[in-house]
Amino acid sequence: MTPAELQTYLVESLAKVRGQCPQMRFGQLLATIGLLAKDDTGHSLWEIEDAEFAAALDRFAADLRRRELDAAEPNAATRLPR
């Protein structure tokens, strides 16, 4: 993926994630993803590479999807396997 393609991916992914958590302000969204990236890399938002930010963004999006699924099936955690 070229740098331009990666940046396009980031902008499009941010828009999708923003739609999943409309209660967050944009700065809060960036700060949250920046903290996830810092957990993974040890670098601040200022220092991380675009690919590292993309990985943190993908992680955040996956966490949101998992939470949405859990909320949609409130009894799934207590259901016994067959």
PyMOL Python script that loads the backbone (N, CA, C, O; Angstrom):
from pymol import cmd

cmd.read_pdbstr("""\
ATOM      1  N   MET A   1       0.858  -1.170   0.000  1.00  0.00           N
ATOM      2  CA  MET A   1       0.000   0.000   0.000  1.00  0.00           C
ATOM      3  C   MET A   1       0.903   1.232   0.000  1.00  0.00           C
ATOM      4  O   MET A   1       1.839   1.332   0.793  1.00  0.00           O
ATOM      5  N   THR A   2       0.611   2.150  -0.885  1.00  0.00           N
ATOM      6  CA  THR A   2       1.404   3.375  -0.956  1.00  0.00           C
ATOM      7  C   THR A   2       1.038   4.282   0.226  1.00  0.00           C
ATOM      8  O   THR A   2      -0.005   4.093   0.851  1.00  0.00           O
ATOM      9  N   PRO A   3       1.890   5.262   0.533  1.00  0.00           N
ATOM     10  CA  PRO A   3       1.541   6.203   1.609  1.00  0.00           C
ATOM     11  C   PRO A   3       0.207   6.910   1.360  1.00  0.00           C
ATOM     12  O   PRO A   3      -0.571   7.111   2.293  1.00  0.00           O
ATOM     13  N   ALA A   4      -0.062   7.287   0.111  1.00  0.00           N
ATOM     14  CA  ALA A   4      -1.326   7.959  -0.198  1.00  0.00           C
ATOM     15  C   ALA A   4      -2.503   7.016   0.008  1.00  0.00           C
ATOM     16  O   ALA A   4      -3.534   7.422   0.544  1.00  0.00           O
ATOM     17  N   GLU A   5      -2.362   5.765  -0.409  1.00  0.00           N
ATOM     18  CA  GLU A   5      -3.436   4.789  -0.209  1.00  0.00           C
ATOM     19  C   GLU A   5      -3.672   4.532   1.270  1.00  0.00           C
ATOM     20  O   GLU A   5      -4.814   4.388   1.708  1.00  0.00           O
ATOM     21  N   LEU A   6      -2.591   4.476   2.038  1.00  0.00           N
ATOM     22  CA  LEU A   6      -2.719   4.256   3.477  1.00  0.00           C
ATOM     23  C   LEU A   6      -3.441   5.426   4.135  1.00  0.00           C
ATOM     24  O   LEU A   6      -4.296   5.222   4.996  1.00  0.00           O
ATOM     25  N   GLN A   7      -3.108   6.629   3.741  1.00  0.00           N
ATOM     26  CA  GLN A   7      -3.779   7.796   4.321  1.00  0.00           C
ATOM     27  C   GLN A   7      -5.246   7.842   3.928  1.00  0.00           C
ATOM     28  O   GLN A   7      -6.089   8.228   4.737  1.00  0.00           O
ATOM     29  N   THR A   8      -5.562   7.456   2.706  1.00  0.00           N
ATOM     30  CA  THR A   8      -6.966   7.375   2.292  1.00  0.00           C
ATOM     31  C   THR A   8      -7.692   6.337   3.143  1.00  0.00           C
ATOM     32  O   THR A   8      -8.812   6.572   3.597  1.00  0.00           O
ATOM     33  N   TYR A   9      -7.052   5.190   3.357  1.00  0.00           N
ATOM     34  CA  TYR A   9      -7.623   4.140   4.205  1.00  0.00           C
ATOM     35  C   TYR A   9      -7.889   4.680   5.608  1.00  0.00           C
ATOM     36  O   TYR A   9      -8.940   4.414   6.190  1.00  0.00           O
ATOM     37  N   LEU A  10      -6.931   5.439   6.152  1.00  0.00           N
ATOM     38  CA  LEU A  10      -7.090   5.996   7.501  1.00  0.00           C
ATOM     39  C   LEU A  10      -8.290   6.932   7.573  1.00  0.00           C
ATOM     40  O   LEU A  10      -9.097   6.839   8.498  1.00  0.00           O
ATOM     41  N   VAL A  11      -8.409   7.818   6.616  1.00  0.00           N
ATOM     42  CA  VAL A  11      -9.518   8.782   6.623  1.00  0.00           C
ATOM     43  C   VAL A  11     -10.856   8.058   6.494  1.00  0.00           C
ATOM     44  O   VAL A  11     -11.804   8.373   7.213  1.00  0.00           O
ATOM     45  N   GLU A  12     -10.934   7.099   5.589  1.00  0.00           N
ATOM     46  CA  GLU A  12     -12.183   6.351   5.408  1.00  0.00           C
ATOM     47  C   GLU A  12     -12.520   5.515   6.647  1.00  0.00           C
ATOM     48  O   GLU A  12     -13.681   5.429   7.048  1.00  0.00           O
ATOM     49  N   SER A  13     -11.511   4.909   7.239  1.00  0.00           N
ATOM     50  CA  SER A  13     -11.730   4.102   8.445  1.00  0.00           C
ATOM     51  C   SER A  13     -12.145   4.970   9.622  1.00  0.00           C
ATOM     52  O   SER A  13     -13.014   4.587  10.405  1.00  0.00           O
ATOM     53  N   LEU A  14     -11.527   6.139   9.748  1.00  0.00           N
ATOM     54  CA  LEU A  14     -11.927   7.063  10.812  1.00  0.00           C
ATOM     55  C   LEU A  14     -13.389   7.464  10.659  1.00  0.00           C
ATOM     56  O   LEU A  14     -14.113   7.567  11.649  1.00  0.00           O
ATOM     57  N   ALA A  15     -13.822   7.690   9.428  1.00  0.00           N
ATOM     58  CA  ALA A  15     -15.224   8.058   9.191  1.00  0.00           C
ATOM     59  C   ALA A  15     -16.152   6.926   9.626  1.00  0.00           C
ATOM     60  O   ALA A  15     -17.190   7.178  10.238  1.00  0.00           O
ATOM     61  N   LYS A  16     -15.788   5.681   9.315  1.00  0.00           N
ATOM     62  CA  LYS A  16     -16.620   4.540   9.712  1.00  0.00           C
ATOM     63  C   LYS A  16     -16.671   4.399  11.226  1.00  0.00           C
ATOM     64  O   LYS A  16     -17.741   4.208  11.802  1.00  0.00           O
ATOM     65  N   VAL A  17     -15.512   4.494  11.867  1.00  0.00           N
ATOM     66  CA  VAL A  17     -15.457   4.365  13.329  1.00  0.00           C
ATOM     67  C   VAL A  17     -16.212   5.510  13.979  1.00  0.00           C
ATOM     68  O   VAL A  17     -16.885   5.313  14.991  1.00  0.00           O
ATOM     69  N   ARG A  18     -16.111   6.691  13.417  1.00  0.00           N
ATOM     70  CA  ARG A  18     -16.832   7.853  13.944  1.00  0.00           C
ATOM     71  C   ARG A  18     -18.332   7.578  13.947  1.00  0.00           C
ATOM     72  O   ARG A  18     -19.040   7.988  14.867  1.00  0.00           O
ATOM     73  N   GLY A  19     -18.811   6.887  12.924  1.00  0.00           N
ATOM     74  CA  GLY A  19     -20.220   6.533  12.860  1.00  0.00           C
ATOM     75  C   GLY A  19     -20.629   5.510  13.902  1.00  0.00           C
ATOM     76  O   GLY A  19     -21.793   5.450  14.301  1.00  0.00           O
ATOM     77  N   GLN A  20     -19.667   4.701  14.346  1.00  0.00           N
ATOM     78  CA  GLN A  20     -19.952   3.682  15.364  1.00  0.00           C
ATOM     79  C   GLN A  20     -19.996   4.278  16.769  1.00  0.00           C
ATOM     80  O   GLN A  20     -20.608   3.697  17.665  1.00  0.00           O
ATOM     81  N   CYS A  21     -19.364   5.414  16.970  1.00  0.00           N
ATOM     82  CA  CYS A  21     -19.356   6.027  18.309  1.00  0.00           C
ATOM     83  C   CYS A  21     -19.592   7.539  18.178  1.00  0.00           C
ATOM     84  O   CYS A  21     -18.690   8.336  18.440  1.00  0.00           O
ATOM     85  N   PRO A  22     -20.803   7.927  17.773  1.00  0.00           N
ATOM     86  CA  PRO A  22     -21.097   9.350  17.548  1.00  0.00           C
ATOM     87  C   PRO A  22     -21.046  10.199  18.817  1.00  0.00           C
ATOM     88  O   PRO A  22     -20.987  11.426  18.738  1.00  0.00           O
ATOM     89  N   GLN A  23     -21.068   9.553  19.987  1.00  0.00           N
ATOM     90  CA  GLN A  23     -21.011  10.314  21.237  1.00  0.00           C
ATOM     91  C   GLN A  23     -19.619  10.886  21.504  1.00  0.00           C
ATOM     92  O   GLN A  23     -19.470  11.810  22.304  1.00  0.00           O
ATOM     93  N   MET A  24     -18.600  10.342  20.837  1.00  0.00           N
ATOM     94  CA  MET A  24     -17.234  10.828  21.037  1.00  0.00           C
ATOM     95  C   MET A  24     -16.970  12.040  20.151  1.00  0.00           C
ATOM     96  O   MET A  24     -17.376  12.079  18.989  1.00  0.00           O
ATOM     97  N   ARG A  25     -16.286  13.020  20.717  1.00  0.00           N
ATOM     98  CA  ARG A  25     -15.816  14.129  19.899  1.00  0.00           C
ATOM     99  C   ARG A  25     -14.625  13.624  19.078  1.00  0.00           C
ATOM    100  O   ARG A  25     -13.991  12.634  19.443  1.00  0.00           O
ATOM    101  N   PHE A  26     -14.330  14.298  17.987  1.00  0.00           N
ATOM    102  CA  PHE A  26     -13.274  13.839  17.092  1.00  0.00           C
ATOM    103  C   PHE A  26     -11.918  13.789  17.798  1.00  0.00           C
ATOM    104  O   PHE A  26     -11.140  12.857  17.595  1.00  0.00           O
ATOM    105  N   GLY A  27     -11.644  14.786  18.618  1.00  0.00           N
ATOM    106  CA  GLY A  27     -10.386  14.786  19.370  1.00  0.00           C
ATOM    107  C   GLY A  27     -10.301  13.608  20.323  1.00  0.00           C
ATOM    108  O   GLY A  27      -9.234  13.018  20.491  1.00  0.00           O
ATOM    109  N   GLN A  28     -11.417  13.262  20.947  1.00  0.00           N
ATOM    110  CA  GLN A  28     -11.441  12.093  21.832  1.00  0.00           C
ATOM    111  C   GLN A  28     -11.163  10.817  21.048  1.00  0.00           C
ATOM    112  O   GLN A  28     -10.449   9.934  21.522  1.00  0.00           O
ATOM    113  N   LEU A  29     -11.724  10.725  19.856  1.00  0.00           N
ATOM    114  CA  LEU A  29     -11.504   9.562  19.014  1.00  0.00           C
ATOM    115  C   LEU A  29     -10.023   9.428  18.661  1.00  0.00           C
ATOM    116  O   LEU A  29      -9.446   8.347  18.781  1.00  0.00           O
ATOM    117  N   LEU A  30      -9.420  10.522  18.228  1.00  0.00           N
ATOM    118  CA  LEU A  30      -7.993  10.486  17.896  1.00  0.00           C
ATOM    119  C   LEU A  30      -7.138  10.173  19.122  1.00  0.00           C
ATOM    120  O   LEU A  30      -6.182   9.402  19.034  1.00  0.00           O
ATOM    121  N   ALA A  31      -7.476  10.764  20.254  1.00  0.00           N
ATOM    122  CA  ALA A  31      -6.716  10.511  21.473  1.00  0.00           C
ATOM    123  C   ALA A  31      -6.807   9.048  21.893  1.00  0.00           C
ATOM    124  O   ALA A  31      -5.814   8.458  22.317  1.00  0.00           O
ATOM    125  N   THR A  32      -7.988   8.469  21.776  1.00  0.00           N
ATOM    126  CA  THR A  32      -8.171   7.063  22.138  1.00  0.00           C
ATOM    127  C   THR A  32      -7.331   6.161  21.239  1.00  0.00           C
ATOM    128  O   THR A  32      -6.651   5.254  21.720  1.00  0.00           O
ATOM    129  N   ILE A  33      -7.380   6.409  19.952  1.00  0.00           N
ATOM    130  CA  ILE A  33      -6.592   5.594  19.022  1.00  0.00           C
ATOM    131  C   ILE A  33      -5.098   5.837  19.253  1.00  0.00           C
ATOM    132  O   ILE A  33      -4.289   4.914  19.159  1.00  0.00           O
ATOM    133  N   GLY A  34      -4.747   7.074  19.551  1.00  0.00           N
ATOM    134  CA  GLY A  34      -3.354   7.380  19.865  1.00  0.00           C
ATOM    135  C   GLY A  34      -2.862   6.640  21.091  1.00  0.00           C
ATOM    136  O   GLY A  34      -1.721   6.178  21.121  1.00  0.00           O
ATOM    137  N   LEU A  35      -3.705   6.520  22.102  1.00  0.00           N
ATOM    138  CA  LEU A  35      -3.326   5.775  23.306  1.00  0.00           C
ATOM    139  C   LEU A  35      -3.172   4.286  23.011  1.00  0.00           C
ATOM    140  O   LEU A  35      -2.269   3.637  23.539  1.00  0.00           O
ATOM    141  N   LEU A  36      -4.047   3.745  22.173  1.00  0.00           N
ATOM    142  CA  LEU A  36      -3.901   2.344  21.769  1.00  0.00           C
ATOM    143  C   LEU A  36      -2.595   2.130  21.018  1.00  0.00           C
ATOM    144  O   LEU A  36      -1.900   1.137  21.234  1.00  0.00           O
ATOM    145  N   ALA A  37      -2.268   3.063  20.139  1.00  0.00           N
ATOM    146  CA  ALA A  37      -1.015   2.963  19.391  1.00  0.00           C
ATOM    147  C   ALA A  37       0.184   3.066  20.330  1.00  0.00           C
ATOM    148  O   ALA A  37       1.180   2.365  20.153  1.00  0.00           O
ATOM    149  N   LYS A  38       0.084   3.936  21.322  1.00  0.00           N
ATOM    150  CA  LYS A  38       1.181   4.076  22.278  1.00  0.00           C
ATOM    151  C   LYS A  38       1.360   2.789  23.080  1.00  0.00           C
ATOM    152  O   LYS A  38       2.487   2.385  23.366  1.00  0.00           O
ATOM    153  N   ASP A  39       0.248   2.144  23.445  1.00  0.00           N
ATOM    154  CA  ASP A  39       0.333   0.860  24.140  1.00  0.00           C
ATOM    155  C   ASP A  39       1.101  -0.161  23.307  1.00  0.00           C
ATOM    156  O   ASP A  39       1.894  -0.936  23.840  1.00  0.00           O
ATOM    157  N   ASP A  40       0.860  -0.155  21.999  1.00  0.00           N
ATOM    158  CA  ASP A  40       1.486  -1.129  21.106  1.00  0.00           C
ATOM    159  C   ASP A  40       2.927  -0.787  20.751  1.00  0.00           C
ATOM    160  O   ASP A  40       3.762  -1.679  20.603  1.00  0.00           O
ATOM    161  N   THR A  41       3.221   0.514  20.615  1.00  0.00           N
ATOM    162  CA  THR A  41       4.529   0.923  20.088  1.00  0.00           C
ATOM    163  C   THR A  41       5.438   1.604  21.107  1.00  0.00           C
ATOM    164  O   THR A  41       6.659   1.615  20.952  1.00  0.00           O
ATOM    165  N   GLY A  42       4.836   2.171  22.147  1.00  0.00           N
ATOM    166  CA  GLY A  42       5.624   2.955  23.093  1.00  0.00           C
ATOM    167  C   GLY A  42       5.875   4.372  22.611  1.00  0.00           C
ATOM    168  O   GLY A  42       6.574   5.141  23.271  1.00  0.00           O
ATOM    169  N   HIS A  43       5.308   4.722  21.456  1.00  0.00           N
ATOM    170  CA  HIS A  43       5.497   6.061  20.896  1.00  0.00           C
ATOM    171  C   HIS A  43       4.210   6.868  21.000  1.00  0.00           C
ATOM    172  O   HIS A  43       3.107   6.324  20.951  1.00  0.00           O
ATOM    173  N   SER A  44       4.379   8.181  21.145  1.00  0.00           N
ATOM    174  CA  SER A  44       3.209   9.062  21.218  1.00  0.00           C
ATOM    175  C   SER A  44       2.562   9.210  19.848  1.00  0.00           C
ATOM    176  O   SER A  44       3.132   8.807  18.834  1.00  0.00           O
ATOM    177  N   LEU A  45       1.380   9.787  19.830  1.00  0.00           N
ATOM    178  CA  LEU A  45       0.656  10.026  18.590  1.00  0.00           C
ATOM    179  C   LEU A  45       1.508  10.826  17.607  1.00  0.00           C
ATOM    180  O   LEU A  45       1.438  10.606  16.398  1.00  0.00           O
ATOM    181  N   TRP A  46       2.301  11.739  18.120  1.00  0.00           N
ATOM    182  CA  TRP A  46       3.161  12.558  17.273  1.00  0.00           C
ATOM    183  C   TRP A  46       4.222  11.716  16.567  1.00  0.00           C
ATOM    184  O   TRP A  46       4.632  12.046  15.454  1.00  0.00           O
ATOM    185  N   GLU A  47       4.665  10.642  17.198  1.00  0.00           N
ATOM    186  CA  GLU A  47       5.801   9.864  16.698  1.00  0.00           C
ATOM    187  C   GLU A  47       5.436   8.627  15.887  1.00  0.00           C
ATOM    188  O   GLU A  47       6.281   8.107  15.159  1.00  0.00           O
ATOM    189  N   ILE A  48       4.196   8.141  15.991  1.00  0.00           N
ATOM    190  CA  ILE A  48       3.866   6.881  15.330  1.00  0.00           C
ATOM    191  C   ILE A  48       3.746   7.046  13.818  1.00  0.00           C
ATOM    192  O   ILE A  48       3.391   8.108  13.307  1.00  0.00           O
ATOM    193  N   GLU A  49       4.051   5.967  13.134  1.00  0.00           N
ATOM    194  CA  GLU A  49       3.920   5.926  11.681  1.00  0.00           C
ATOM    195  C   GLU A  49       2.453   5.681  11.317  1.00  0.00           C
ATOM    196  O   GLU A  49       1.665   5.218  12.143  1.00  0.00           O
ATOM    197  N   ASP A  50       2.107   5.994  10.089  1.00  0.00           N
ATOM    198  CA  ASP A  50       0.730   5.809   9.636  1.00  0.00           C
ATOM    199  C   ASP A  50       0.290   4.356   9.757  1.00  0.00           C
ATOM    200  O   ASP A  50      -0.849   4.083  10.135  1.00  0.00           O
ATOM    201  N   ALA A  51       1.175   3.428   9.441  1.00  0.00           N
ATOM    202  CA  ALA A  51       0.826   2.001   9.531  1.00  0.00           C
ATOM    203  C   ALA A  51       0.541   1.603  10.975  1.00  0.00           C
ATOM    204  O   ALA A  51      -0.339   0.779  11.224  1.00  0.00           O
ATOM    205  N   GLU A  52       1.266   2.170  11.922  1.00  0.00           N
ATOM    206  CA  GLU A  52       1.023   1.884  13.339  1.00  0.00           C
ATOM    207  C   GLU A  52      -0.318   2.477  13.783  1.00  0.00           C
ATOM    208  O   GLU A  52      -1.052   1.864  14.558  1.00  0.00           O
ATOM    209  N   PHE A  53      -0.621   3.665  13.287  1.00  0.00           N
ATOM    210  CA  PHE A  53      -1.912   4.278  13.593  1.00  0.00           C
ATOM    211  C   PHE A  53      -3.038   3.438  12.999  1.00  0.00           C
ATOM    212  O   PHE A  53      -4.076   3.242  13.631  1.00  0.00           O
ATOM    213  N   ALA A  54      -2.825   2.942  11.775  1.00  0.00           N
ATOM    214  CA  ALA A  54      -3.838   2.102  11.124  1.00  0.00           C
ATOM    215  C   ALA A  54      -4.086   0.832  11.929  1.00  0.00           C
ATOM    216  O   ALA A  54      -5.228   0.396  12.068  1.00  0.00           O
ATOM    217  N   ALA A  55      -3.024   0.240  12.457  1.00  0.00           N
ATOM    218  CA  ALA A  55      -3.183  -0.974  13.264  1.00  0.00           C
ATOM    219  C   ALA A  55      -3.999  -0.679  14.525  1.00  0.00           C
ATOM    220  O   ALA A  55      -4.863  -1.468  14.906  1.00  0.00           O
ATOM    221  N   ALA A  56      -3.726   0.449  15.167  1.00  0.00           N
ATOM    222  CA  ALA A  56      -4.477   0.827  16.367  1.00  0.00           C
ATOM    223  C   ALA A  56      -5.932   1.146  16.016  1.00  0.00           C
ATOM    224  O   ALA A  56      -6.844   0.799  16.766  1.00  0.00           O
ATOM    225  N   LEU A  57      -6.143   1.795  14.895  1.00  0.00           N
ATOM    226  CA  LEU A  57      -7.493   2.111  14.446  1.00  0.00           C
ATOM    227  C   LEU A  57      -8.271   0.830  14.156  1.00  0.00           C
ATOM    228  O   LEU A  57      -9.439   0.709  14.528  1.00  0.00           O
ATOM    229  N   ASP A  58      -7.624  -0.120  13.496  1.00  0.00           N
ATOM    230  CA  ASP A  58      -8.273  -1.405  13.215  1.00  0.00           C
ATOM    231  C   ASP A  58      -8.611  -2.133  14.517  1.00  0.00           C
ATOM    232  O   ASP A  58      -9.671  -2.748  14.629  1.00  0.00           O
ATOM    233  N   ARG A  59      -7.719  -2.064  15.487  1.00  0.00           N
ATOM    234  CA  ARG A  59      -7.965  -2.687  16.794  1.00  0.00           C
ATOM    235  C   ARG A  59      -9.172  -2.049  17.477  1.00  0.00           C
ATOM    236  O   ARG A  59     -10.021  -2.749  18.028  1.00  0.00           O
ATOM    237  N   PHE A  60      -9.246  -0.726  17.440  1.00  0.00           N
ATOM    238  CA  PHE A  60     -10.364  -0.008  18.052  1.00  0.00           C
ATOM    239  C   PHE A  60     -11.670  -0.363  17.350  1.00  0.00           C
ATOM    240  O   PHE A  60     -12.686  -0.587  18.008  1.00  0.00           O
ATOM    241  N   ALA A  61     -11.652  -0.416  16.011  1.00  0.00           N
ATOM    242  CA  ALA A  61     -12.847  -0.761  15.243  1.00  0.00           C
ATOM    243  C   ALA A  61     -13.306  -2.180  15.571  1.00  0.00           C
ATOM    244  O   ALA A  61     -14.505  -2.430  15.697  1.00  0.00           O
ATOM    245  N   ALA A  62     -12.366  -3.103  15.708  1.00  0.00           N
ATOM    246  CA  ALA A  62     -12.719  -4.487  16.057  1.00  0.00           C
ATOM    247  C   ALA A  62     -13.334  -4.552  17.453  1.00  0.00           C
ATOM    248  O   ALA A  62     -14.295  -5.289  17.677  1.00  0.00           O
ATOM    249  N   ASP A  63     -12.781  -3.783  18.393  1.00  0.00           N
ATOM    250  CA  ASP A  63     -13.344  -3.735  19.746  1.00  0.00           C
ATOM    251  C   ASP A  63     -14.773  -3.197  19.714  1.00  0.00           C
ATOM    252  O   ASP A  63     -15.647  -3.717  20.406  1.00  0.00           O
ATOM    253  N   LEU A  64     -15.012  -2.162  18.917  1.00  0.00           N
ATOM    254  CA  LEU A  64     -16.363  -1.600  18.799  1.00  0.00           C
ATOM    255  C   LEU A  64     -17.329  -2.622  18.215  1.00  0.00           C
ATOM    256  O   LEU A  64     -18.449  -2.767  18.703  1.00  0.00           O
ATOM    257  N   ARG A  65     -16.900  -3.336  17.167  1.00  0.00           N
ATOM    258  CA  ARG A  65     -17.762  -4.355  16.556  1.00  0.00           C
ATOM    259  C   ARG A  65     -18.092  -5.460  17.558  1.00  0.00           C
ATOM    260  O   ARG A  65     -19.231  -5.921  17.629  1.00  0.00           O
ATOM    261  N   ARG A  66     -17.097  -5.879  18.325  1.00  0.00           N
ATOM    262  CA  ARG A  66     -17.318  -6.922  19.329  1.00  0.00           C
ATOM    263  C   ARG A  66     -18.311  -6.450  20.386  1.00  0.00           C
ATOM    264  O   ARG A  66     -19.179  -7.215  20.808  1.00  0.00           O
ATOM    265  N   ARG A  67     -18.191  -5.216  20.809  1.00  0.00           N
ATOM    266  CA  ARG A  67     -19.129  -4.664  21.805  1.00  0.00           C
ATOM    267  C   ARG A  67     -20.537  -4.573  21.248  1.00  0.00           C
ATOM    268  O   ARG A  67     -21.507  -4.845  21.956  1.00  0.00           O
ATOM    269  N   GLU A  68     -20.655  -4.192  19.976  1.00  0.00           N
ATOM    270  CA  GLU A  68     -21.971  -4.123  19.347  1.00  0.00           C
ATOM    271  C   GLU A  68     -22.609  -5.507  19.279  1.00  0.00           C
ATOM    272  O   GLU A  68     -23.808  -5.653  19.521  1.00  0.00           O
ATOM    273  N   LEU A  69     -21.812  -6.521  18.951  1.00  0.00           N
ATOM    274  CA  LEU A  69     -22.327  -7.892  18.900  1.00  0.00           C
ATOM    275  C   LEU A  69     -22.736  -8.376  20.286  1.00  0.00           C
ATOM    276  O   LEU A  69     -23.769  -9.026  20.447  1.00  0.00           O
ATOM    277  N   ASP A  70     -21.921  -8.056  21.279  1.00  0.00           N
ATOM    278  CA  ASP A  70     -22.254  -8.450  22.647  1.00  0.00           C
ATOM    279  C   ASP A  70     -23.546  -7.789  23.110  1.00  0.00           C
ATOM    280  O   ASP A  70     -24.357  -8.411  23.795  1.00  0.00           O
ATOM    281  N   ALA A  71     -23.733  -6.531  22.736  1.00  0.00           N
ATOM    282  CA  ALA A  71     -24.953  -5.814  23.124  1.00  0.00           C
ATOM    283  C   ALA A  71     -26.173  -6.367  22.389  1.00  0.00           C
ATOM    284  O   ALA A  71     -27.280  -6.372  22.928  1.00  0.00           O
ATOM    285  N   ALA A  72     -25.967  -6.827  21.171  1.00  0.00           N
ATOM    286  CA  ALA A  72     -27.073  -7.374  20.392  1.00  0.00           C
ATOM    287  C   ALA A  72     -27.534  -8.724  20.915  1.00  0.00           C
ATOM    288  O   ALA A  72     -28.698  -9.092  20.755  1.00  0.00           O
ATOM    289  N   GLU A  73     -26.629  -9.460  21.536  1.00  0.00           N
ATOM    290  CA  GLU A  73     -26.954 -10.775  22.093  1.00  0.00           C
ATOM    291  C   GLU A  73     -26.634 -10.784  23.581  1.00  0.00           C
ATOM    292  O   GLU A  73     -25.618 -11.348  23.985  1.00  0.00           O
ATOM    293  N   PRO A  74     -27.484 -10.171  24.405  1.00  0.00           N
ATOM    294  CA  PRO A  74     -27.171 -10.048  25.836  1.00  0.00           C
ATOM    295  C   PRO A  74     -27.052 -11.389  26.550  1.00  0.00           C
ATOM    296  O   PRO A  74     -26.363 -11.475  27.566  1.00  0.00           O
ATOM    297  N   ASN A  75     -27.695 -12.424  26.056  1.00  0.00           N
ATOM    298  CA  ASN A  75     -27.617 -13.716  26.724  1.00  0.00           C
ATOM    299  C   ASN A  75     -26.529 -14.627  26.149  1.00  0.00           C
ATOM    300  O   ASN A  75     -26.372 -15.764  26.594  1.00  0.00           O
ATOM    301  N   ALA A  76     -25.789 -14.136  25.172  1.00  0.00           N
ATOM    302  CA  ALA A  76     -24.784 -14.977  24.529  1.00  0.00           C
ATOM    303  C   ALA A  76     -23.697 -15.403  25.509  1.00  0.00           C
ATOM    304  O   ALA A  76     -23.189 -16.521  25.419  1.00  0.00           O
ATOM    305  N   ALA A  77     -23.338 -14.534  26.435  1.00  0.00           N
ATOM    306  CA  ALA A  77     -22.281 -14.876  27.387  1.00  0.00           C
ATOM    307  C   ALA A  77     -22.721 -15.925  28.384  1.00  0.00           C
ATOM    308  O   ALA A  77     -21.899 -16.680  28.901  1.00  0.00           O
ATOM    309  N   THR A  78     -24.013 -15.975  28.655  1.00  0.00           N
ATOM    310  CA  THR A  78     -24.502 -16.929  29.660  1.00  0.00           C
ATOM    311  C   THR A  78     -25.040 -18.205  29.029  1.00  0.00           C
ATOM    312  O   THR A  78     -25.353 -19.161  29.739  1.00  0.00           O
ATOM    313  N   ARG A  79     -25.149 -18.231  27.727  1.00  0.00           N
ATOM    314  CA  ARG A  79     -25.674 -19.408  27.020  1.00  0.00           C
ATOM    315  C   ARG A  79     -24.652 -20.527  27.070  1.00  0.00           C
ATOM    316  O   ARG A  79     -23.461 -20.301  26.852  1.00  0.00           O
ATOM    317  N   LEU A  80     -25.116 -21.729  27.357  1.00  0.00           N
ATOM    318  CA  LEU A  80     -24.235 -22.880  27.425  1.00  0.00           C
ATOM    319  C   LEU A  80     -24.035 -23.452  26.031  1.00  0.00           C
ATOM    320  O   LEU A  80     -24.969 -23.481  25.229  1.00  0.00           O
ATOM    321  N   PRO A  81     -22.814 -23.911  25.734  1.00  0.00           N
ATOM    322  CA  PRO A  81     -22.571 -24.525  24.423  1.00  0.00           C
ATOM    323  C   PRO A  81     -23.308 -25.869  24.328  1.00  0.00           C
ATOM    324  O   PRO A  81     -23.509 -26.549  25.334  1.00  0.00           O
ATOM    325  N   ARG A  82     -23.694 -26.227  23.137  1.00  0.00           N
ATOM    326  CA  ARG A  82     -24.421 -27.486  22.921  1.00  0.00           C
ATOM    327  C   ARG A  82     -23.489 -28.561  22.443  1.00  0.00           C
ATOM    328  O   ARG A  82     -23.918 -29.690  22.207  1.00  0.00           O
TER     329      ARG A  82
END
""", "prot")
cmd.dss("prot")
cmd.show_as("cartoon", "prot")
cmd.util.cbc("prot")
cmd.orient("prot")
